[in-house]
Amino acid sequence: MAIDRRDQRRRADVIRLVVDQIVRNPESRVTIKNLEDFLNIPDDAAKRIMNNLVKAGLMYEVKPGVWTKGKHAPRPARPRRDV
């Protein structure tokens, strides 16, 4: 479905949905296909949205094609040493 990028109301709705359902959801895992289906937007729009979320430090890629909330992959905890 082609969406007119000048449709400010539709763009505001998409932004609200992204913030409410993805950015504010600590357990969200997202793919481009999920984003397309959820927001009813074309592939290129979903890629731009994900790219902007990554640039903003809100999402990171956990494996190829799958993103989750956060700035970067969590580091594994170091084992404690008894001294």
N, C-alpha and C positions, 0 to 999 in steps of 0.2 A: 504494500500500500504506500503510495507516494504521499508525503505530507509536505505541504507548503511551508518552507522554513520561515516565511514571514508571518505565519499564523501565530501571533503572540500568545493567544489564549491556549492553544494546543501545546506550545513550547513550555508555558508556565505549568500546565498540567503534567507534562513529562518530567520537568525538573522536580516538581513536588513529589511525584511518585518515586523518583530515584532517591531523593533525600529521605523520604519516609520509609521506604521499603528496603533500600540497599544501604545507604550511608548510616542510618540510625539503627540498623539491625546488626548486632555484633556477630551473629552467626551466619551472615549471608555469604554464599558462594555463588558466583555468577559466571555464566558463559555468554558469549556474544549471542548465541541462539536463544538462550533464556531471556536476555534483554530484549531482543527483537520481538519475541512472542509476548512477553509481559507488557511491554510498552506499545506494541503494535506499530513498530517503526522499521524502516529498512536497515539492512546490514551495515551500510556505510554510516548511518546515524548512530547505531549501536556501538560501532567501533570508535567513533568520535567521542561519544559519552564516556566509554571505558578509558580511552586515552586521557581524557581530561581528569577523570577520577584518579588515575595513576599519577599524572603530573602533579595533582594537588596533594598527593601523599595520602589519599583516603583509601586506596585499594592497592594490592600488589598481586602479582601472578604467583600462585602456589604450585602450579604445574601448567604445562602448555595448554592455553585456552581456558584456564579456570582462575578466577580472581577472588580474593576475599578481602575483608576489611582490614586495614592496617597500613602502616608505612613501609614495612619490610617484613620478610619472613622472620619469625621469632627464632632466636638462637637457642640451641639446646642447652639445658642447664649443665653447668660443670659439676662433676662429682665433688663432694666435699672431702677434703683431706683432714684427717685427724692429725694434729701436730703434737 
